[in-house]
Structure formats: C-alpha cells, structure tokens
Amino acid sequence: MNKRTILSVICLILGSCCILLTLNAPNGFTVGMYLVVGVCAIVLGIVGLRLNRK
C-alpha cells in the first residue's frame, strides 16, 4: 500500500465518523459543519482511491 491509498482510507474513515457525529450534534450549525466536512472527506477518499488505481 502506498501513501495515497492510506490517506484515502483515512479520509473515508474520518468522513464516516463526521457523518455519524451529526446524530449527536447540539444545534443546526454543527450538524451542517459535520455534514460538509464528512461529505468532503468521503469524496476526497473516493477520488484518491480512483486515481490510485489508474
């Protein structure tokens, strides 16, 4: 496994953790922040894995 694969997997894990944190968020602003960060991290992880396979 190279660095890009490891970073992509870490991004996917962090993104899913952020989306799970939205269930316990105290107000709407933090729900939005967790969702935005989680979705961005998941997208970066998927893009990194796709680029790594080419």
C-alpha positions as CSV (number, residue, x, y, z in Angstrom):
1,M,0.0,0.0,0.0
2,N,1.3,3.4,-0.9
3,K,0.8,6.8,0.8
4,R,-2.2,7.8,-1.4
5,T,-4.1,4.6,-0.6
6,I,-3.5,5.0,3.2
7,L,-4.6,8.7,3.1
8,S,-7.7,7.8,1.0
9,V,-8.7,5.2,3.6
10,I,-8.1,7.6,6.4
11,C,-10.3,10.2,4.6
12,L,-13.1,7.7,4.2
13,I,-12.9,6.7,7.9
14,L,-12.9,10.4,9.1
15,G,-15.7,11.3,6.7
16,S,-17.9,8.4,8.0
17,C,-17.1,9.4,11.6
18,C,-18.1,13.0,10.9
19,I,-21.4,11.9,9.4
20,L,-22.0,9.7,12.5
21,L,-21.3,12.7,14.7
22,T,-24.2,14.6,13.1
23,L,-26.6,12.3,15.1
24,N,-25.3,13.8,18.4
25,A,-24.8,17.4,17.3
26,P,-26.3,20.0,19.6
27,N,-27.6,22.5,17.0
28,G,-28.1,23.1,13.3
29,F,-24.8,24.9,12.7
30,T,-22.7,22.0,13.9
31,V,-24.9,19.5,12.0
32,G,-24.1,21.4,8.9
33,M,-20.4,21.6,9.6
34,Y,-20.2,17.9,10.3
35,L,-22.1,17.1,7.2
36,V,-19.9,19.3,5.0
37,V,-16.6,18.0,6.4
38,G,-17.8,14.4,6.3
39,V,-19.0,14.6,2.7
40,C,-15.8,16.4,1.6
41,A,-13.6,13.8,3.3
42,I,-15.6,10.9,1.8
43,V,-15.4,12.5,-1.7
44,L,-11.6,13.0,-1.3
45,G,-11.1,9.4,-0.2
46,I,-13.1,8.1,-3.2
47,V,-11.2,10.3,-5.6
48,G,-7.9,9.3,-4.2
49,L,-8.7,5.6,-4.5
50,R,-9.9,6.1,-8.1
51,L,-6.8,8.0,-9.1
52,N,-4.6,5.4,-7.3
53,R,-6.0,2.5,-9.4
54,K,-5.3,4.2,-12.8
